[in-house]
Amino acid sequence: MEMTQQTVLKLFAGPGNPRNSEGAFLALDDQRLMYVYTRYCGTSWHDAEAADLAVRYSNDGGFTWSNRNDILITHGVHANVMSVSLLRLPSNRILLLYLAKDCLREEAQGKVGIPEGDFCCIPQLRYSDDDGKSWSPEQPVIVIPGYYVVNNDRLVRLRNGRLLLPVAHHRYRQQQNTREFGIQGVVDFYYSDDDGATWSQAPGSLFPAPDNRNGLQEPGVVELVDGRLMAFCRTDRGCQYKAFSADGGENWSKAVPAPEFPSPLSPLSMKRDPFSNRLVAVWNDIDPRWKIRNEEPEHNWGRLPLVIAFSGDDGSSWTNHTILGADPRRGYCYSALFFPAADRILVGYNCGGHGKSCLQDHCIKSLTIKKKVER
């Protein structure tokens, strides 16, 4: 397969903006594209520090982007808002989903470097009926306090109209009189059959093996042609794990290794190309055939190279693996996928390095496919 790659937007960290991170795409009614991403606005780039949701626009299908840092949603009363998903409903209403973090200890509010165990992380939902010009007040998807992780670009709408949200629930551990962040993730699924007005937790969850220290983290879901759902999760076992549901996400098979996706402890993104009906996946493929040296493991955490691959048989096999990023001094993660035309793919992802964390810088790359992908 022949594919040309062009970096069309660079969002690099700087003073007063220590990190630009996870985003999601949406097509607007006026033919523009919008890209909403997390823009940190304090002094620290760590996950729970001050951040807003910012937006850039494209008038030409994603080849060029606006250069203003327009703030779409401020963190306001929250310590932080991040990890956005965007979805347009058949009614033309736009759903905007993101995580909001709040400090649980009053005496620690507003301080930098607070342990994650002192935060509550809740998915919040807003909607727009005027094509993104204004947004409703936020409403929580989950009302029980806890630490629930939803990656960017993860909210999906199934063919039957159900909204499905995969969530990694990190349960707190009590250590004497302190609260410790539970690293091991358990995957829960929340669904809405009324376009997001109400949400229910599915009875089925994905549980990690006892020796899987980090558990199942940062899950995603894709709907297969036969109507089943495939969930995928990052792990510390050298590859992604996967599971399947035959009833709209209410019950799930046991999570098992997906050796077709060798990876470090980093997420995978997968979507269906609406033009070709292929599945498209982006992840840190650590297969040794790439022969990538890592010059800054303390900053990139082994998250390289970044690779895209295609499946014409609903995930049974993957072909045309192509490197998107392989700078040995950078790391790559938290990608978002969008398909503006039959021969193009937009990929937004973190690309920090050269002395900075891989989370701090962000970019959008435009891919143009010159030759039909092998099926």
C-alpha positions in Angstrom: 0.0 0.0 0.0 1.2 3.5 -0.8 0.5 6.2 1.7 1.7 9.7 2.0 1.9 11.3 5.4 1.8 15.0 6.3 1.9 16.6 9.7 -0.8 19.3 9.5 -0.9 20.6 13.1 1.7 20.8 15.8 0.6 21.7 19.4 3.8 21.8 21.4 4.1 22.7 25.1 5.4 26.0 26.2 5.2 28.5 29.1 1.8 28.5 30.7 0.8 25.6 28.5 2.8 22.6 29.8 0.9 20.0 27.8 -1.4 19.6 24.8 -3.1 16.2 24.8 -5.8 13.8 23.9 -8.4 15.0 21.3 -11.3 14.0 19.1 -12.6 15.1 15.6 -16.1 16.1 14.4 -17.5 17.3 11.1 -19.7 20.5 11.4 -22.7 21.3 9.3 -20.9 24.2 7.5 -18.3 21.7 6.2 -15.6 22.7 8.7 -13.9 20.1 10.9 -13.4 20.7 14.6 -10.7 19.1 16.7 -11.2 19.4 20.5 -8.2 18.6 22.7 -6.9 19.0 26.2 -4.9 22.2 26.8 -3.1 22.4 30.1 -3.0 25.9 31.5 -1.0 25.7 34.8 2.6 24.8 35.6 2.5 21.0 35.5 1.7 18.5 32.8 0.6 15.7 35.1 -2.8 14.1 34.6 -4.7 15.8 37.5 -3.3 19.4 37.0 -5.2 22.4 35.6 -6.5 21.8 32.0 -9.3 23.1 29.7 -10.8 21.8 26.5 -9.6 23.8 23.5 -10.7 23.7 19.9 -9.1 24.2 16.4 -11.0 24.4 13.1 -10.2 23.3 9.6 -11.9 24.8 6.4 -10.3 22.4 4.0 -10.9 18.9 5.2 -8.0 18.8 7.7 -5.1 20.0 5.6 -4.8 23.3 7.5 -6.0 24.4 10.9 -6.8 27.6 12.8 -4.0 28.9 14.9 -6.0 30.4 17.8 -6.2 28.6 21.2 -10.0 29.0 21.5 -11.2 27.5 24.8 -14.4 25.4 24.4 -14.9 24.3 28.0 -12.9 25.6 31.0 -12.1 23.4 34.0 -14.1 25.9 36.1 -15.0 24.3 39.5 -13.0 21.2 38.6 -9.3 20.6 39.0 -9.1 19.4 35.5 -11.1 18.4 32.4 -9.6 16.2 29.7 -10.0 13.1 27.4 -12.8 14.3 25.1 -15.1 12.3 22.8 -17.4 13.8 20.2 -20.5 12.2 18.6 -23.2 13.5 16.3 -26.7 11.9 16.8 -29.3 11.3 14.1 -31.2 14.3 15.5 -28.1 16.4 14.6 -27.4 17.0 18.3 -23.7 16.8 19.2 -22.6 15.0 22.3 -19.4 16.1 24.1 -18.0 13.7 26.7 -15.0 14.3 28.9 -13.4 13.5 32.2 -13.6 15.9 35.1 -11.3 15.5 38.1 -12.1 16.9 41.6 -9.9 16.9 44.6 -11.5 15.0 47.5 -9.5 16.7 50.3 -10.5 20.3 50.9 -7.1 21.2 52.3 -5.4 20.0 49.1 -7.6 21.8 46.6 -5.7 24.1 44.2 -2.3 22.6 45.1 0.1 20.9 42.6 1.3 17.3 42.9 -1.6 15.8 44.9 -1.7 12.0 44.8 -4.2 10.4 42.4 -5.9 8.7 45.4 -7.1 12.1 46.5 -9.0 12.7 43.2 -12.4 11.7 41.9 -12.6 11.2 38.1 -16.1 11.2 36.6 -17.2 11.2 32.9 -19.3 14.2 32.2 -21.6 14.9 29.2 -22.8 18.0 27.5 -24.7 18.5 24.3 -25.1 21.2 21.6 -28.1 21.8 19.4 -26.5 24.7 17.4 -23.5 22.8 15.9 -21.1 23.5 18.7 -21.7 27.2 19.2 -23.0 26.6 22.7 -23.2 23.7 25.2 -25.7 22.5 27.8 -24.7 22.3 31.5 -22.7 19.1 32.2 -24.3 16.0 33.6 -22.4 13.1 35.1 -22.6 9.7 33.3 -21.7 8.0 36.6 -23.1 9.3 39.8 -21.2 7.1 42.3 -17.9 8.9 43.3 -14.8 7.0 42.1 -11.9 7.1 39.7 -13.3 6.1 36.3 -11.0 6.4 33.2 -12.4 6.9 29.7 -9.9 7.6 27.0 -10.4 10.2 24.3 -12.4 9.3 21.2 -14.1 6.3 22.9 -17.8 7.0 23.0 -19.6 4.9 20.3 -23.1 4.6 18.9 -24.1 1.1 17.8 -26.2 0.3 14.8 -29.3 -0.2 17.0 -28.9 3.3 18.4 -27.4 2.4 21.8 -24.6 4.6 23.1 -21.9 2.6 24.7 -19.0 3.9 26.9 -16.2 1.6 28.0 -14.8 2.6 31.4 -11.7 1.5 33.4 -12.7 1.6 37.1 -9.8 2.1 39.4 -11.0 1.2 42.9 -9.5 3.0 45.8 -7.6 1.1 48.5 -7.7 2.2 52.1 -4.3 2.2 53.8 -4.8 3.0 57.5 -6.2 6.5 57.4 -5.3 7.3 53.9 -6.7 6.6 50.4 -4.5 5.0 47.8 -5.2 5.0 44.1 -6.0 1.5 42.9 -3.7 0.8 39.9 -5.4 -2.4 38.8 -8.2 -1.5 36.4 -11.5 -3.3 36.0 -13.5 -2.6 32.8 -17.2 -1.6 33.2 -19.6 -0.7 30.4 -22.2 2.1 30.6 -25.0 2.3 28.0 -27.8 4.7 27.1 -30.8 3.8 24.9 -32.2 7.4 25.0 -29.3 9.3 23.3 -27.5 10.0 26.6 -30.4 11.3 28.7 -30.0 8.4 31.1 -27.2 5.8 31.6 -27.1 2.3 33.1 -24.2 0.1 34.0 -24.1 -3.2 32.1 -24.1 -6.3 34.3 -21.0 -7.7 32.7 -17.4 -6.5 33.5 -13.9 -7.5 32.5 -11.7 -8.6 35.3 -7.9 -9.0 35.1 -5.9 -12.0 36.3 -4.5 -11.6 39.8 -0.9 -11.4 38.6 -1.8 -8.6 36.1 -0.5 -5.7 38.2 -2.0 -2.9 36.2 -5.2 -4.8 35.3 -7.2 -3.9 32.2 -6.9 -0.2 31.4 -8.1 2.4 28.9 -10.6 0.2 27.1 -12.2 0.8 23.7 -15.0 -0.8 21.7 -15.7 -1.4 18.0 -18.9 -3.0 16.5 -18.2 -5.9 14.1 -20.1 -6.7 10.9 -21.9 -9.7 12.5 -23.3 -7.4 15.3 -20.9 -8.6 18.0 -18.8 -6.0 19.9 -15.0 -6.3 20.4 -13.5 -4.6 23.4 -9.7 -4.0 23.7 -7.7 -2.9 26.7 -4.1 -1.9 27.4 -2.2 -4.2 29.8 1.3 -4.8 31.2 1.4 -8.3 29.6 3.2 -7.3 26.4 0.1 -7.0 24.3 -3.5 -5.7 24.2 -6.3 -7.9 25.6 -9.7 -8.3 23.9 -13.2 -9.6 24.7 -16.5 -10.0 22.9 -20.1 -9.3 23.5 -23.1 -10.7 21.6 -25.8 -8.7 23.4 -25.0 -5.0 22.8 -22.4 -4.8 25.5 -24.4 -6.1 28.5 -22.4 -9.3 28.9 -18.8 -10.1 27.9 -16.5 -13.1 27.3 -13.3 -13.4 29.3 -10.6 -11.0 28.3 -7.8 -12.8 26.5 -4.4 -11.8 25.0 -4.5 -10.2 21.5 -1.0 -11.1 20.2 -1.8 -9.3 17.0 -1.3 -6.1 19.0 2.0 -6.4 20.8 2.4 -3.3 22.9 3.8 -1.7 26.0 1.5 -0.3 28.7 -0.2 2.0 26.3 -3.6 2.3 24.5 -4.8 1.1 21.2 -7.4 3.0 19.0 -9.6 1.3 16.5 -12.4 2.5 14.3 -14.3 1.4 11.2 -13.6 3.3 8.0 -17.1 4.3 6.8 -15.9 4.4 3.1 -14.2 1.1 2.8 -15.8 -0.7 5.8 -12.3 -1.8 6.9 -11.2 -1.7 10.6 -8.3 0.7 11.2 -6.1 0.4 14.3 -3.3 2.6 15.7 -1.0 1.5 18.5 2.6 1.2 19.7 3.6 -2.0 17.8 6.7 -3.3 19.7 7.2 -6.1 17.2 11.1 -6.5 17.0 10.9 -6.4 13.2 10.8 -2.6 13.4 14.3 -2.5 15.0 13.5 0.8 16.7 16.0 2.0 19.3 14.8 3.9 22.3 16.9 6.8 23.4 14.6 8.3 26.0 12.8 5.5 27.9 12.5 7.7 31.0 10.3 10.1 28.9 8.5 8.0 26.4 7.8 4.9 28.6 8.5 2.6 25.6 5.7 4.1 23.5 7.2 3.8 20.1 6.9 3.3 17.3 3.3 4.4 16.5 1.9 2.1 13.8 -1.3 2.0 11.7 -2.8 -1.2 10.3 -5.9 -2.3 8.4 -8.3 -5.3 8.5 -10.7 -6.3 5.8 -12.0 -9.3 7.7 -13.2 -7.7 10.9 -10.1 -8.2 12.9 -9.2 -11.8 12.0 -6.0 -10.5 10.3 -4.2 -7.2 9.9 -2.2 -6.0 6.9 -0.3 -3.0 5.6 1.4 -2.1 8.9 2.9 1.4 8.5 4.9 3.5 10.9 3.4 6.9 11.7 6.1 7.9 14.3 9.5 6.4 15.2 11.7 9.2 16.5 13.8 7.4 19.1 13.6 10.5 21.4 9.8 10.7 21.3 6.9 8.7 22.5 3.5 8.4 20.8 0.0 7.6 22.3 -3.6 8.6 22.8 -4.7 8.7 19.1 -7.9 9.8 17.6 -9.1 8.7 14.1 -11.2 10.5 11.5 -12.1 9.8 7.9 -12.7 13.0 5.9 -12.7 11.3 2.5 -12.4 7.8 0.9 -8.7 8.1 0.4 -7.8 10.0 3.6 -7.4 9.5 7.3 -6.7 12.1 10.0 -4.8 10.9 13.1 -4.3 13.1 16.2 -1.8 11.8 18.8 0.6 12.8 21.5 4.2 13.0 20.4 6.3 14.5 23.2 10.0 13.9 23.7 13.4 15.4 23.4 13.6 15.9 27.2 9.9 16.2 27.7 7.3 13.6 28.6 5.6 11.9 25.6 2.3 13.3 26.9 3.3 17.0 26.5 3.2 17.6 22.8 0.5 16.8 20.3 0.0 16.7 16.5 -2.4 15.9 13.7 -1.2 13.9 10.8 -3.0 13.6 7.4 -2.7 10.3 5.6 -3.5 9.9 1.9 -3.9 6.4 0.6 -2.6 6.1 -2.9 -3.3 2.4 -3.5 -6.1 0.2 -2.5 -5.4 -1.7 0.8 -5.0 -5.5 0.6 -8.0 -7.3 1.8 
